[in-house]
């Protein structure tokens, strides 16, 4: 788990979507609707797995060079449950949480297959920064700090991981959503009735795909 920084994409378009939650067919349909090509890039802003029918397939889908997954709360629970150095009690605790959050798909897989998937997901970044004509930050729930550079340079403690994947202090707390060091921060996590919801320079884009709400894929530049 790390932060990654990318240049802009002059050869194509950058697209972003959050909380796909195992709904591969919905994602495929959305990509077809924008004529997504190998010159384009897709950013998946967390909670890529669980609840829907195709979590394993979506993890494998992220192996393409132009697909950029970001760690969400579902993936953090998965990683804590499968961490090879976790104690038995810790692993069991997170396995229970995983099941409660839609992780039952794991029961159909062998230990070796789960280990293979863990080796992929555990390398997903906690955030992505895209530096083109404008600077975009992407993180699953919210940046834990009001300065993007402070977030990117912070130690990846469990507290930071948890705040970045489950925090709601901007949407439901006292923070004004203005994050220094970036032009726009794209977040997901909280299901919203009418996204995108704009708070400060943060854009929250979870449409609730997994509960059957109409999905949308965004051009990154259109969220400015």
Residue pairs with C-beta under 8 A, 6 or more apart in sequence:
1 71
1 79
1 122
1 123
1 124
1 125
1 126
1 156
1 161
2 125
2 126
2 156
3 125
3 126
3 127
3 128
3 129
3 151
3 152
4 68
4 125
4 127
4 128
4 129
5 128
5 129
5 130
5 131
5 152
6 68
6 128
6 129
6 130
6 131
7 130
7 131
7 132
8 14
8 130
8 131
8 132
8 133
9 39
9 40
9 41
9 130
9 132
11 39
12 37
12 39
12 40
12 41
13 34
13 39
13 40
13 41
13 219
13 220
13 221
14 40
14 41
14 42
14 43
14 130
14 219
14 220
14 221
15 31
15 34
15 36
15 40
15 41
15 42
15 43
15 217
15 218
15 219
15 220
16 42
16 43
16 44
16 45
16 138
16 186
16 205
16 217
16 218
16 219
16 220
16 223
17 27
17 30
17 42
17 43
17 44
17 45
17 205
17 215
17 216
17 217
17 218
18 44
18 45
18 46
18 47
18 72
18 140
18 186
18 187
18 188
18 189
18 205
18 206
19 45
19 46
19 47
19 72
19 188
19 189
19 191
19 206
19 207
19 208
19 209
19 210
20 26
20 27
20 44
20 47
20 48
20 52
20 58
20 209
21 47
21 48
21 49
21 50
21 51
21 52
21 74
21 102
21 209
21 210
22 48
22 49
22 50
22 51
22 52
22 53
22 54
22 55
22 58
22 102
22 105
22 210
23 52
23 53
23 54
23 209
23 210
23 215
24 52
24 53
24 54
24 57
24 58
24 61
25 54
26 209
26 215
27 58
27 61
27 215
30 215
30 216
30 217
31 42
31 217
33 217
34 40
34 217
34 219
36 42
38 66
39 66
40 66
41 66
41 67
41 68
42 66
42 67
42 68
43 68
43 70
43 128
43 130
43 138
43 186
43 220
44 62
44 67
44 68
44 69
44 70
45 70
45 72
45 138
45 139
45 140
45 186
45 187
45 188
45 205
46 70
46 71
46 72
46 73
46 74
46 75
46 139
46 140
46 141
46 165
46 188
46 189
47 72
47 73
47 74
47 75
47 140
47 188
47 189
48 55
48 58
48 59
48 62
48 69
48 72
48 74
48 75
49 55
49 58
49 59
49 74
49 75
49 78
49 103
49 105
49 121
50 74
50 78
50 98
50 101
50 102
50 103
50 105
51 101
51 102
51 210
52 102
52 209
52 210
53 105
55 103
55 105
56 105
56 109
56 113
56 117
59 117
59 120
59 121
60 120
61 67
62 68
62 69
62 120
62 124
63 120
68 125
68 128
69 75
69 121
69 124
70 124
70 125
70 126
70 127
70 128
70 138
70 139
70 140
71 79
71 121
71 124
71 125
71 126
71 140
71 161
71 164
71 165
72 140
72 141
72 165
72 188
72 189
73 101
73 140
73 141
73 165
73 166
73 189
74 101
74 102
74 103
75 121
75 124
75 165
76 161
76 162
76 165
77 94
77 97
77 98
77 101
77 103
78 98
78 103
78 106
78 117
78 118
78 121
79 118
79 121
79 122
80 86
80 90
80 91
80 94
81 91
81 94
81 95
81 97
81 98
81 103
82 91
82 114
82 115
82 118
83 90
83 91
83 118
83 122
86 94
98 106
102 210
106 114
109 117
126 139
126 156
126 160
126 161
126 164
126 165
127 137
127 138
127 139
127 143
127 151
127 152
127 164
128 137
128 138
129 135
129 136
129 137
129 138
129 148
129 152
129 182
130 136
130 138
130 220
133 221
134 183
134 184
134 221
134 224
135 181
135 182
135 183
135 184
136 182
136 183
136 184
136 185
136 186
136 220
136 223
137 143
137 148
137 151
137 179
137 181
137 182
137 184
137 185
137 186
138 185
138 186
138 187
139 151
139 164
139 185
139 186
139 187
140 164
140 165
140 187
140 188
140 189
141 163
141 164
141 165
141 166
141 167
141 168
141 187
141 188
141 189
141 190
142 163
142 164
142 167
142 168
142 169
142 170
142 171
142 185
142 187
142 189
142 202
143 151
143 164
143 179
143 185
143 202
144 151
144 154
144 160
144 163
144 164
144 167
145 151
145 154
145 179
146 175
146 178
146 179
146 180
147 179
147 180
147 181
148 179
148 180
148 181
148 182
148 185
149 180
149 181
150 181
151 160
151 164
154 160
165 189
166 189
168 189
168 190
169 175
170 176
170 177
170 187
170 199
170 200
170 202
171 190
171 197
171 199
171 204
172 190
175 200
176 199
176 200
177 199
177 200
177 201
177 202
178 200
178 201
179 185
179 200
179 201
179 202
182 201
183 201
183 224
184 201
184 202
184 203
184 223
184 224
185 201
185 202
185 203
186 202
186 203
186 205
186 218
186 220
186 223
187 202
187 203
187 204
187 205
188 204
188 205
188 206
189 204
189 206
190 204
190 206
191 206
191 207
191 208
191 211
191 213
192 204
192 205
192 206
192 207
192 208
195 204
195 205
195 206
195 207
195 216
196 203
196 204
196 205
196 218
196 223
197 203
197 204
198 204
203 223
205 216
205 218
205 223
207 213
207 214
207 215
207 216
209 215
